[in-house]
Amino acid sequence: MCRSIKLLRRPEPALEPGETAAAALQFVRKVSGYRAPSKANQAAFNAAVDEITVATEKLLAHLATKS
């Protein structure tokens, strides 16, 4: 696990705007090996970040918590 990716599932405080996207960006950087992709790869890189952001938000919205 990449140490710079924060735990996003937490009861409090609520997620700050952009935290999910920042985690997705770190994940895509780690997997792709690019800190900043070339112009030829920029669209694919950005699409991956967007898709992972949406998937992460869905996951967090559907996780059951112990009550």
N, CA, C, O and CB atoms as a CASP TS submission, in Angstrom:
PFRMAT TS
TARGET T0000
AUTHOR 0000-0000-0000
METHOD Language model
MODEL 1
PARENT N/A
ATOM      1  N   MET     1       0.851  -1.186   0.000  1.00  0.00           N
ATOM      2  CA  MET     1       0.000   0.000   0.000  1.00  0.00           C
ATOM      3  C   MET     1       0.885   1.234   0.000  1.00  0.00           C
ATOM      4  O   MET     1       1.902   1.295   0.692  1.00  0.00           O
ATOM      5  CB  MET     1      -0.962   0.006   1.223  1.00  0.00           C
ATOM      6  N   CYS     2       0.488   2.186  -0.768  1.00  0.00           N
ATOM      7  CA  CYS     2       1.233   3.438  -0.836  1.00  0.00           C
ATOM      8  C   CYS     2       1.010   4.207   0.468  1.00  0.00           C
ATOM      9  O   CYS     2      -0.132   4.438   0.865  1.00  0.00           O
ATOM     10  CB  CYS     2       0.794   4.292  -2.075  1.00  0.00           C
ATOM     11  N   ARG     3       2.063   4.589   1.113  1.00  0.00           N
ATOM     12  CA  ARG     3       1.946   5.244   2.416  1.00  0.00           C
ATOM     13  C   ARG     3       1.291   6.609   2.335  1.00  0.00           C
ATOM     14  O   ARG     3       0.727   7.077   3.324  1.00  0.00           O
ATOM     15  CB  ARG     3       3.302   5.380   3.043  1.00  0.00           C
ATOM     16  N   SER     4       1.352   7.269   1.167  1.00  0.00           N
ATOM     17  CA  SER     4       0.804   8.615   1.070  1.00  0.00           C
ATOM     18  C   SER     4      -0.705   8.635   0.841  1.00  0.00           C
ATOM     19  O   SER     4      -1.318   9.702   0.875  1.00  0.00           O
ATOM     20  CB  SER     4       1.487   9.358  -0.038  1.00  0.00           C
ATOM     21  N   ILE     5      -1.314   7.463   0.607  1.00  0.00           N
ATOM     22  CA  ILE     5      -2.758   7.413   0.442  1.00  0.00           C
ATOM     23  C   ILE     5      -3.405   7.319   1.817  1.00  0.00           C
ATOM     24  O   ILE     5      -3.119   6.406   2.592  1.00  0.00           O
ATOM     25  CB  ILE     5      -3.180   6.217  -0.454  1.00  0.00           C
ATOM     26  N   LYS     6      -4.278   8.274   2.107  1.00  0.00           N
ATOM     27  CA  LYS     6      -4.927   8.336   3.415  1.00  0.00           C
ATOM     28  C   LYS     6      -6.111   7.383   3.495  1.00  0.00           C
ATOM     29  O   LYS     6      -6.707   7.023   2.479  1.00  0.00           O
ATOM     30  CB  LYS     6      -5.386   9.759   3.710  1.00  0.00           C
ATOM     31  N   LEU     7      -6.436   6.988   4.694  1.00  0.00           N
ATOM     32  CA  LEU     7      -7.650   6.233   4.955  1.00  0.00           C
ATOM     33  C   LEU     7      -8.822   7.192   4.790  1.00  0.00           C
ATOM     34  O   LEU     7      -8.895   8.205   5.486  1.00  0.00           O
ATOM     35  CB  LEU     7      -7.632   5.582   6.386  1.00  0.00           C
ATOM     36  N   LEU     8      -9.736   6.884   3.878  1.00  0.00           N
ATOM     37  CA  LEU     8     -10.863   7.776   3.619  1.00  0.00           C
ATOM     38  C   LEU     8     -12.127   7.355   4.355  1.00  0.00           C
ATOM     39  O   LEU     8     -13.026   8.169   4.564  1.00  0.00           O
ATOM     40  CB  LEU     8     -11.139   7.836   2.141  1.00  0.00           C
ATOM     41  N   ARG     9     -12.200   6.084   4.749  1.00  0.00           N
ATOM     42  CA  ARG     9     -13.390   5.608   5.476  1.00  0.00           C
ATOM     43  C   ARG     9     -13.168   5.890   6.948  1.00  0.00           C
ATOM     44  O   ARG     9     -12.396   5.211   7.625  1.00  0.00           O
ATOM     45  CB  ARG     9     -13.658   4.072   5.228  1.00  0.00           C
ATOM     46  N   ARG    10     -13.856   6.895   7.420  1.00  0.00           N
ATOM     47  CA  ARG    10     -13.741   7.267   8.826  1.00  0.00           C
ATOM     48  C   ARG    10     -15.035   7.939   9.260  1.00  0.00           C
ATOM     49  O   ARG    10     -15.692   8.599   8.454  1.00  0.00           O
ATOM     50  CB  ARG    10     -12.519   8.206   9.065  1.00  0.00           C
ATOM     51  N   PRO    11     -15.405   7.778  10.516  1.00  0.00           N
ATOM     52  CA  PRO    11     -16.657   8.368  10.975  1.00  0.00           C
ATOM     53  C   PRO    11     -16.596   9.895  11.038  1.00  0.00           C
ATOM     54  O   PRO    11     -17.548  10.570  10.645  1.00  0.00           O
ATOM     55  CB  PRO    11     -17.015   7.815  12.337  1.00  0.00           C
ATOM     56  N   GLU    12     -15.532  10.417  11.509  1.00  0.00           N
ATOM     57  CA  GLU    12     -15.366  11.872  11.638  1.00  0.00           C
ATOM     58  C   GLU    12     -13.897  12.194  11.505  1.00  0.00           C
ATOM     59  O   GLU    12     -13.091  11.354  11.906  1.00  0.00           O
ATOM     60  CB  GLU    12     -15.930  12.400  12.998  1.00  0.00           C
ATOM     61  N   PRO    13     -13.494  13.264  11.013  1.00  0.00           N
ATOM     62  CA  PRO    13     -14.305  14.274  10.345  1.00  0.00           C
ATOM     63  C   PRO    13     -14.708  13.802   8.959  1.00  0.00           C
ATOM     64  O   PRO    13     -14.115  12.882   8.396  1.00  0.00           O
ATOM     65  CB  PRO    13     -13.547  15.602  10.254  1.00  0.00           C
ATOM     66  N   ALA    14     -15.724  14.450   8.429  1.00  0.00           N
ATOM     67  CA  ALA    14     -16.195  14.103   7.089  1.00  0.00           C
ATOM     68  C   ALA    14     -15.103  14.407   6.064  1.00  0.00           C
ATOM     69  O   ALA    14     -14.194  15.196   6.321  1.00  0.00           O
ATOM     70  CB  ALA    14     -17.498  14.877   6.744  1.00  0.00           C
ATOM     71  N   LEU    15     -15.209  13.774   4.913  1.00  0.00           N
ATOM     72  CA  LEU    15     -14.223  14.004   3.861  1.00  0.00           C
ATOM     73  C   LEU    15     -14.236  15.458   3.417  1.00  0.00           C
ATOM     74  O   LEU    15     -15.291  16.073   3.264  1.00  0.00           O
ATOM     75  CB  LEU    15     -14.488  13.085   2.665  1.00  0.00           C
ATOM     76  N   GLU    16     -13.052  15.985   3.217  1.00  0.00           N
ATOM     77  CA  GLU    16     -12.906  17.323   2.656  1.00  0.00           C
ATOM     78  C   GLU    16     -13.123  17.224   1.153  1.00  0.00           C
ATOM     79  O   GLU    16     -12.844  16.179   0.565  1.00  0.00           O
ATOM     80  CB  GLU    16     -11.502  17.938   2.990  1.00  0.00           C
ATOM     81  N   PRO    17     -13.613  18.288   0.514  1.00  0.00           N
ATOM     82  CA  PRO    17     -13.740  18.261  -0.939  1.00  0.00           C
ATOM     83  C   PRO    17     -12.379  17.982  -1.585  1.00  0.00           C
ATOM     84  O   PRO    17     -11.375  18.601  -1.231  1.00  0.00           O
ATOM     85  CB  PRO    17     -14.321  19.597  -1.456  1.00  0.00           C
ATOM     86  N   GLY    18     -12.359  17.069  -2.510  1.00  0.00           N
ATOM     87  CA  GLY    18     -11.128  16.759  -3.222  1.00  0.00           C
ATOM     88  C   GLY    18     -10.291  15.642  -2.633  1.00  0.00           C
ATOM     89  O   GLY    18      -9.334  15.206  -3.273  1.00  0.00           O
ATOM     90  N   GLU    19     -10.609  15.158  -1.439  1.00  0.00           N
ATOM     91  CA  GLU    19      -9.805  14.095  -0.833  1.00  0.00           C
ATOM     92  C   GLU    19      -9.862  12.795  -1.629  1.00  0.00           C
ATOM     93  O   GLU    19      -8.854  12.103  -1.772  1.00  0.00           O
ATOM     94  CB  GLU    19     -10.269  13.842   0.585  1.00  0.00           C
ATOM     95  N   THR    20     -11.036  12.470  -2.140  1.00  0.00           N
ATOM     96  CA  THR    20     -11.179  11.241  -2.910  1.00  0.00           C
ATOM     97  C   THR    20     -10.392  11.348  -4.209  1.00  0.00           C
ATOM     98  O   THR    20      -9.709  10.402  -4.602  1.00  0.00           O
ATOM     99  CB  THR    20     -12.664  10.945  -3.200  1.00  0.00           C
ATOM    100  N   ALA    21     -10.484  12.487  -4.873  1.00  0.00           N
ATOM    101  CA  ALA    21      -9.739  12.704  -6.120  1.00  0.00           C
ATOM    102  C   ALA    21      -8.236  12.690  -5.873  1.00  0.00           C
ATOM    103  O   ALA    21      -7.481  12.173  -6.697  1.00  0.00           O
ATOM    104  CB  ALA    21     -10.150  14.034  -6.766  1.00  0.00           C
ATOM    105  N   ALA    22      -7.796  13.245  -4.763  1.00  0.00           N
ATOM    106  CA  ALA    22      -6.366  13.248  -4.440  1.00  0.00           C
ATOM    107  C   ALA    22      -5.854  11.822  -4.220  1.00  0.00           C
ATOM    108  O   ALA    22      -4.754  11.479  -4.652  1.00  0.00           O
ATOM    109  CB  ALA    22      -6.100  14.108  -3.187  1.00  0.00           C
ATOM    110  N   ALA    23      -6.653  11.001  -3.549  1.00  0.00           N
ATOM    111  CA  ALA    23      -6.263   9.607  -3.340  1.00  0.00           C
ATOM    112  C   ALA    23      -6.235   8.854  -4.669  1.00  0.00           C
ATOM    113  O   ALA    23      -5.346   8.035  -4.901  1.00  0.00           O
ATOM    114  CB  ALA    23      -7.229   8.916  -2.355  1.00  0.00           C
ATOM    115  N   ALA    24      -7.205   9.129  -5.540  1.00  0.00           N
ATOM    116  CA  ALA    24      -7.239   8.491  -6.857  1.00  0.00           C
ATOM    117  C   ALA    24      -6.020   8.900  -7.679  1.00  0.00           C
ATOM    118  O   ALA    24      -5.428   8.068  -8.366  1.00  0.00           O
ATOM    119  CB  ALA    24      -8.537   8.861  -7.606  1.00  0.00           C
ATOM    120  N   LEU    25      -5.648  10.163  -7.610  1.00  0.00           N
ATOM    121  CA  LEU    25      -4.466  10.646  -8.328  1.00  0.00           C
ATOM    122  C   LEU    25      -3.211   9.937  -7.843  1.00  0.00           C
ATOM    123  O   LEU    25      -2.385   9.518  -8.654  1.00  0.00           O
ATOM    124  CB  LEU    25      -4.313  12.163  -8.156  1.00  0.00           C
ATOM    125  N   GLN    26      -3.058   9.796  -6.534  1.00  0.00           N
ATOM    126  CA  GLN    26      -1.894   9.097  -5.985  1.00  0.00           C
ATOM    127  C   GLN    26      -1.859   7.641  -6.451  1.00  0.00           C
ATOM    128  O   GLN    26      -0.794   7.112  -6.770  1.00  0.00           O
ATOM    129  CB  GLN    26      -1.906   9.159  -4.448  1.00  0.00           C
ATOM    130  N   PHE    27      -3.024   6.999  -6.490  1.00  0.00           N
ATOM    131  CA  PHE    27      -3.114   5.617  -6.934  1.00  0.00           C
ATOM    132  C   PHE    27      -2.699   5.491  -8.398  1.00  0.00           C
ATOM    133  O   PHE    27      -1.910   4.612  -8.744  1.00  0.00           O
ATOM    134  CB  PHE    27      -4.536   5.084  -6.736  1.00  0.00           C
ATOM    135  N   VAL    28      -3.223   6.361  -9.254  1.00  0.00           N
ATOM    136  CA  VAL    28      -2.892   6.311 -10.680  1.00  0.00           C
ATOM    137  C   VAL    28      -1.406   6.603 -10.894  1.00  0.00           C
ATOM    138  O   VAL    28      -0.769   5.968 -11.735  1.00  0.00           O
ATOM    139  CB  VAL    28      -3.755   7.316 -11.473  1.00  0.00           C
ATOM    140  N   ARG    29      -0.856   7.546 -10.151  1.00  0.00           N
ATOM    141  CA  ARG    29       0.580   7.822 -10.247  1.00  0.00           C
ATOM    142  C   ARG    29       1.398   6.589  -9.887  1.00  0.00           C
ATOM    143  O   ARG    29       2.373   6.265 -10.566  1.00  0.00           O
ATOM    144  CB  ARG    29       0.964   8.993  -9.332  1.00  0.00           C
ATOM    145  N   LYS    30       1.003   5.908  -8.828  1.00  0.00           N
ATOM    146  CA  LYS    30       1.727   4.729  -8.363  1.00  0.00           C
ATOM    147  C   LYS    30       1.654   3.602  -9.394  1.00  0.00           C
ATOM    148  O   LYS    30       2.666   2.988  -9.730  1.00  0.00           O
ATOM    149  CB  LYS    30       1.164   4.254  -7.016  1.00  0.00           C
ATOM    150  N   VAL    31       0.445   3.339  -9.889  1.00  0.00           N
ATOM    151  CA  VAL    31       0.240   2.245 -10.831  1.00  0.00           C
ATOM    152  C   VAL    31       0.902   2.526 -12.170  1.00  0.00           C
ATOM    153  O   VAL    31       1.521   1.636 -12.754  1.00  0.00           O
ATOM    154  CB  VAL    31      -1.244   1.995 -11.030  1.00  0.00           C
ATOM    155  N   SER    32       0.780   3.759 -12.665  1.00  0.00           N
ATOM    156  CA  SER    32       1.311   4.095 -13.989  1.00  0.00           C
ATOM    157  C   SER    32       2.810   4.352 -13.993  1.00  0.00           C
ATOM    158  O   SER    32       3.475   4.183 -15.015  1.00  0.00           O
ATOM    159  CB  SER    32       0.605   5.304 -14.525  1.00  0.00           C
ATOM    160  N   GLY    33       3.334   4.756 -12.855  1.00  0.00           N
ATOM    161  CA  GLY    33       4.748   5.110 -12.790  1.00  0.00           C
ATOM    162  C   GLY    33       5.029   6.529 -13.253  1.00  0.00           C
ATOM    163  O   GLY    33       6.187   6.932 -13.358  1.00  0.00           O
ATOM    164  N   TYR    34       3.963   7.299 -13.532  1.00  0.00           N
ATOM    165  CA  TYR    34       4.114   8.689 -13.967  1.00  0.00           C
ATOM    166  C   TYR    34       3.711   9.640 -12.861  1.00  0.00           C
ATOM    167  O   TYR    34       2.641   9.505 -12.268  1.00  0.00           O
ATOM    168  CB  TYR    34       3.279   8.959 -15.222  1.00  0.00           C
ATOM    169  N   ARG    35       4.566  10.593 -12.589  1.00  0.00           N
ATOM    170  CA  ARG    35       4.155  11.690 -11.712  1.00  0.00           C
ATOM    171  C   ARG    35       3.339  12.673 -12.546  1.00  0.00           C
ATOM    172  O   ARG    35       2.292  13.156 -12.114  1.00  0.00           O
ATOM    173  CB  ARG    35       5.399  12.398 -11.048  1.00  0.00           C
ATOM    174  N   ALA    36       3.832  12.957 -13.737  1.00  0.00           N
ATOM    175  CA  ALA    36       3.135  13.810 -14.698  1.00  0.00           C
ATOM    176  C   ALA    36       3.260  13.122 -16.055  1.00  0.00           C
ATOM    177  O   ALA    36       4.361  13.030 -16.597  1.00  0.00           O
ATOM    178  CB  ALA    36       3.731  15.287 -14.727  1.00  0.00           C
ATOM    179  N   PRO    37       2.154  12.640 -16.607  1.00  0.00           N
ATOM    180  CA  PRO    37       2.222  11.914 -17.870  1.00  0.00           C
ATOM    181  C   PRO    37       2.522  12.849 -19.045  1.00  0.00           C
ATOM    182  O   PRO    37       2.327  14.061 -18.956  1.00  0.00           O
ATOM    183  CB  PRO    37       0.914  11.171 -18.116  1.00  0.00           C
ATOM    184  N   SER    38       2.990  12.273 -20.127  1.00  0.00           N
ATOM    185  CA  SER    38       3.229  13.048 -21.348  1.00  0.00           C
ATOM    186  C   SER    38       1.885  13.485 -21.921  1.00  0.00           C
ATOM    187  O   SER    38       0.832  12.996 -21.514  1.00  0.00           O
ATOM    188  CB  SER    38       4.039  12.216 -22.400  1.00  0.00           C
ATOM    189  N   LYS    39       1.940  14.420 -22.878  1.00  0.00           N
ATOM    190  CA  LYS    39       0.706  14.869 -23.516  1.00  0.00           C
ATOM    191  C   LYS    39      -0.030  13.716 -24.176  1.00  0.00           C
ATOM    192  O   LYS    39      -1.260  13.701 -24.200  1.00  0.00           O
ATOM    193  CB  LYS    39       1.005  15.949 -24.543  1.00  0.00           C
ATOM    194  N   ALA    40       0.702  12.754 -24.709  1.00  0.00           N
ATOM    195  CA  ALA    40       0.095  11.598 -25.369  1.00  0.00           C
ATOM    196  C   ALA    40      -0.684  10.732 -24.383  1.00  0.00           C
ATOM    197  O   ALA    40      -1.646  10.071 -24.775  1.00  0.00           O
ATOM    198  CB  ALA    40       1.168  10.760 -26.058  1.00  0.00           C
ATOM    199  N   ASN    41      -0.287  10.724 -23.115  1.00  0.00           N
ATOM    200  CA  ASN    41      -0.929   9.880 -22.099  1.00  0.00           C
ATOM    201  C   ASN    41      -1.844  10.658 -21.154  1.00  0.00           C
ATOM    202  O   ASN    41      -2.487  10.064 -20.288  1.00  0.00           O
ATOM    203  CB  ASN    41       0.126   9.168 -21.293  1.00  0.00           C
ATOM    204  N   GLN    42      -1.905  11.971 -21.311  1.00  0.00           N
ATOM    205  CA  GLN    42      -2.654  12.808 -20.363  1.00  0.00           C
ATOM    206  C   GLN    42      -4.135  12.454 -20.306  1.00  0.00           C
ATOM    207  O   GLN    42      -4.702  12.378 -19.216  1.00  0.00           O
ATOM    208  CB  GLN    42      -2.503  14.268 -20.734  1.00  0.00           C
ATOM    209  N   ALA    43      -4.773  12.235 -21.453  1.00  0.00           N
ATOM    210  CA  ALA    43      -6.207  11.933 -21.466  1.00  0.00           C
ATOM    211  C   ALA    43      -6.498  10.616 -20.751  1.00  0.00           C
ATOM    212  O   ALA    43      -7.440  10.537 -19.962  1.00  0.00           O
ATOM    213  CB  ALA    43      -6.729  11.874 -22.909  1.00  0.00           C
ATOM    214  N   ALA    44      -5.709   9.593 -21.017  1.00  0.00           N
ATOM    215  CA  ALA    44      -5.904   8.293 -20.359  1.00  0.00           C
ATOM    216  C   ALA    44      -5.665   8.408 -18.855  1.00  0.00           C
ATOM    217  O   ALA    44      -6.398   7.821 -18.060  1.00  0.00           O
ATOM    218  CB  ALA    44      -4.961   7.229 -20.967  1.00  0.00           C
ATOM    219  N   PHE    45      -4.652   9.154 -18.474  1.00  0.00           N
ATOM    220  CA  PHE    45      -4.306   9.370 -17.070  1.00  0.00           C
ATOM    221  C   PHE    45      -5.472  10.055 -16.346  1.00  0.00           C
ATOM    222  O   PHE    45      -5.907   9.606 -15.285  1.00  0.00           O
ATOM    223  CB  PHE    45      -3.011  10.223 -16.949  1.00  0.00           C
ATOM    224  N   ASN    46      -5.971  11.150 -16.938  1.00  0.00           N
ATOM    225  CA  ASN    46      -7.074  11.895 -16.323  1.00  0.00           C
ATOM    226  C   ASN    46      -8.350  11.058 -16.252  1.00  0.00           C
ATOM    227  O   ASN    46      -9.079  11.116 -15.262  1.00  0.00           O
ATOM    228  CB  ASN    46      -7.341  13.181 -17.105  1.00  0.00           C
ATOM    229  N   ALA    47      -8.618  10.284 -17.299  1.00  0.00           N
ATOM    230  CA  ALA    47      -9.805   9.422 -17.306  1.00  0.00           C
ATOM    231  C   ALA    47      -9.718   8.389 -16.185  1.00  0.00           C
ATOM    232  O   ALA    47     -10.714   8.107 -15.519  1.00  0.00           O
ATOM    233  CB  ALA    47      -9.958   8.716 -18.675  1.00  0.00           C
ATOM    234  N   ALA    48      -8.538   7.829 -15.978  1.00  0.00           N
ATOM    235  CA  ALA    48      -8.354   6.843 -14.914  1.00  0.00           C
ATOM    236  C   ALA    48      -8.590   7.478 -13.542  1.00  0.00           C
ATOM    237  O   ALA    48      -9.237   6.880 -12.682  1.00  0.00           O
ATOM    238  CB  ALA    48      -6.940   6.232 -14.983  1.00  0.00           C
ATOM    239  N   VAL    49      -8.071   8.676 -13.341  1.00  0.00           N
ATOM    240  CA  VAL    49      -8.283   9.375 -12.064  1.00  0.00           C
ATOM    241  C   VAL    49      -9.774   9.604 -11.838  1.00  0.00           C
ATOM    242  O   VAL    49     -10.283   9.374 -10.741  1.00  0.00           O
ATOM    243  CB  VAL    49      -7.519  10.730 -12.040  1.00  0.00           C
ATOM    244  N   ASP    50     -10.473  10.058 -12.880  1.00  0.00           N
ATOM    245  CA  ASP    50     -11.914  10.316 -12.747  1.00  0.00           C
ATOM    246  C   ASP    50     -12.688   9.037 -12.431  1.00  0.00           C
ATOM    247  O   ASP    50     -13.554   9.035 -11.557  1.00  0.00           O
ATOM    248  CB  ASP    50     -12.461  10.949 -14.034  1.00  0.00           C
ATOM    249  N   GLU    51     -12.381   7.955 -13.136  1.00  0.00           N
ATOM    250  CA  GLU    51     -13.079   6.687 -12.915  1.00  0.00           C
ATOM    251  C   GLU    51     -12.822   6.133 -11.518  1.00  0.00           C
ATOM    252  O   GLU    51     -13.736   5.624 -10.870  1.00  0.00           O
ATOM    253  CB  GLU    51     -12.652   5.663 -13.960  1.00  0.00           C
ATOM    254  N   ILE    52     -11.603   6.231 -11.062  1.00  0.00           N
ATOM    255  CA  ILE    52     -11.265   5.728  -9.724  1.00  0.00           C
ATOM    256  C   ILE    52     -11.911   6.598  -8.647  1.00  0.00           C
ATOM    257  O   ILE    52     -12.334   6.089  -7.608  1.00  0.00           O
ATOM    258  CB  ILE    52      -9.730   5.686  -9.529  1.00  0.00           C
ATOM    259  N   THR    53     -11.986   7.892  -8.887  1.00  0.00           N
ATOM    260  CA  THR    53     -12.660   8.788  -7.945  1.00  0.00           C
ATOM    261  C   THR    53     -14.117   8.394  -7.788  1.00  0.00           C
ATOM    262  O   THR    53     -14.613   8.285  -6.667  1.00  0.00           O
ATOM    263  CB  THR    53     -12.553  10.250  -8.410  1.00  0.00           C
ATOM    264  N   VAL    54     -14.808   8.178  -8.901  1.00  0.00           N
ATOM    265  CA  VAL    54     -16.226   7.792  -8.867  1.00  0.00           C
ATOM    266  C   VAL    54     -16.396   6.438  -8.170  1.00  0.00           C
ATOM    267  O   VAL    54     -17.279   6.278  -7.327  1.00  0.00           O
ATOM    268  CB  VAL    54     -16.809   7.732 -10.304  1.00  0.00           C
ATOM    269  N   ALA    55     -15.555   5.471  -8.521  1.00  0.00           N
ATOM    270  CA  ALA    55     -15.648   4.141  -7.916  1.00  0.00           C
ATOM    271  C   ALA    55     -15.403   4.205  -6.408  1.00  0.00           C
ATOM    272  O   ALA    55     -16.078   3.518  -5.641  1.00  0.00           O
ATOM    273  CB  ALA    55     -14.641   3.181  -8.574  1.00  0.00           C
ATOM    274  N   THR    56     -14.448   5.022  -5.983  1.00  0.00           N
ATOM    275  CA  THR    56     -14.147   5.164  -4.562  1.00  0.00           C
ATOM    276  C   THR    56     -15.314   5.796  -3.819  1.00  0.00           C
ATOM    277  O   THR    56     -15.676   5.352  -2.729  1.00  0.00           O
ATOM    278  CB  THR    56     -12.883   6.000  -4.364  1.00  0.00           C
ATOM    279  N   GLU    57     -15.903   6.832  -4.409  1.00  0.00           N
ATOM    280  CA  GLU    57     -17.040   7.483  -3.768  1.00  0.00           C
ATOM    281  C   GLU    57     -18.230   6.529  -3.650  1.00  0.00           C
ATOM    282  O   GLU    57     -18.934   6.541  -2.640  1.00  0.00           O
ATOM    283  CB  GLU    57     -17.444   8.734  -4.550  1.00  0.00           C
ATOM    284  N   LYS    58     -18.460   5.703  -4.676  1.00  0.00           N
ATOM    285  CA  LYS    58     -19.529   4.694  -4.610  1.00  0.00           C
ATOM    286  C   LYS    58     -19.244   3.697  -3.494  1.00  0.00           C
ATOM    287  O   LYS    58     -20.125   3.374  -2.697  1.00  0.00           O
ATOM    288  CB  LYS    58     -19.671   3.953  -5.965  1.00  0.00           C
ATOM    289  N   LEU    59     -18.011   3.216  -3.445  1.00  0.00           N
ATOM    290  CA  LEU    59     -17.637   2.255  -2.411  1.00  0.00           C
ATOM    291  C   LEU    59     -17.884   2.827  -1.026  1.00  0.00           C
ATOM    292  O   LEU    59     -18.515   2.179  -0.191  1.00  0.00           O
ATOM    293  CB  LEU    59     -16.168   1.850  -2.559  1.00  0.00           C
ATOM    294  N   LEU    60     -17.396   4.033  -0.772  1.00  0.00           N
ATOM    295  CA  LEU    60     -17.549   4.635   0.552  1.00  0.00           C
ATOM    296  C   LEU    60     -19.018   4.878   0.898  1.00  0.00           C
ATOM    297  O   LEU    60     -19.409   4.775   2.061  1.00  0.00           O
ATOM    298  CB  LEU    60     -16.776   5.949   0.623  1.00  0.00           C
ATOM    299  N   ALA    61     -19.824   5.198  -0.101  1.00  0.00           N
ATOM    300  CA  ALA    61     -21.249   5.449   0.134  1.00  0.00           C
ATOM    301  C   ALA    61     -22.000   4.171   0.483  1.00  0.00           C
ATOM    302  O   ALA    61     -23.021   4.223   1.170  1.00  0.00           O
ATOM    303  CB  ALA    61     -21.878   6.096  -1.092  1.00  0.00           C
ATOM    304  N   HIS    62     -21.509   3.027   0.020  1.00  0.00           N
ATOM    305  CA  HIS    62     -22.230   1.769   0.215  1.00  0.00           C
ATOM    306  C   HIS    62     -21.665   0.886   1.320  1.00  0.00           C
ATOM    307  O   HIS    62     -22.239  -0.164   1.608  1.00  0.00           O
ATOM    308  CB  HIS    62     -22.236   1.004  -1.058  1.00  0.00           C
ATOM    309  N   LEU    63     -20.573   1.272   1.939  1.00  0.00           N
ATOM    310  CA  LEU    63     -20.025   0.458   3.010  1.00  0.00           C
ATOM    311  C   LEU    63     -20.900   0.550   4.253  1.00  0.00           C
ATOM    312  O   LEU    63     -21.336   1.632   4.645  1.00  0.00           O
ATOM    313  CB  LEU    63     -18.594   0.890   3.333  1.00  0.00           C
ATOM    314  N   ALA    64     -21.144  -0.578   4.852  1.00  0.00           N
ATOM    315  CA  ALA    64     -21.910  -0.611   6.105  1.00  0.00           C
ATOM    316  C   ALA    64     -20.958  -0.338   7.254  1.00  0.00           C
ATOM    317  O   ALA    64     -19.806  -0.770   7.241  1.00  0.00           O
ATOM    318  CB  ALA    64     -22.638  -1.984   6.299  1.00  0.00           C
ATOM    319  N   THR    65     -21.450   0.378   8.236  1.00  0.00           N
ATOM    320  CA  THR    65     -20.651   0.644   9.415  1.00  0.00           C
ATOM    321  C   THR    65     -21.280  -0.047  10.615  1.00  0.00           C
ATOM    322  O   THR    65     -22.488  -0.282  10.647  1.00  0.00           O
ATOM    323  CB  THR    65     -20.517   2.158   9.661  1.00  0.00           C
ATOM    324  N   LYS    66     -20.467  -0.363  11.582  1.00  0.00           N
ATOM    325  CA  LYS    66     -20.988  -0.958  12.818  1.00  0.00           C
ATOM    326  C   LYS    66     -21.689   0.117  13.619  1.00  0.00           C
ATOM    327  O   LYS    66     -21.145   1.202  13.826  1.00  0.00           O
ATOM    328  CB  LYS    66     -19.854  -1.615  13.657  1.00  0.00           C
ATOM    329  N   SER    67     -22.881  -0.179  14.065  1.00  0.00           N
ATOM    330  CA  SER    67     -23.625   0.803  14.869  1.00  0.00           C
ATOM    331  C   SER    67     -24.005   0.205  16.199  1.00  0.00           C
ATOM    332  O   SER    67     -24.636   0.873  17.018  1.00  0.00           O
ATOM    333  CB  SER    67     -24.885   1.285  14.129  1.00  0.00           C
TER
END
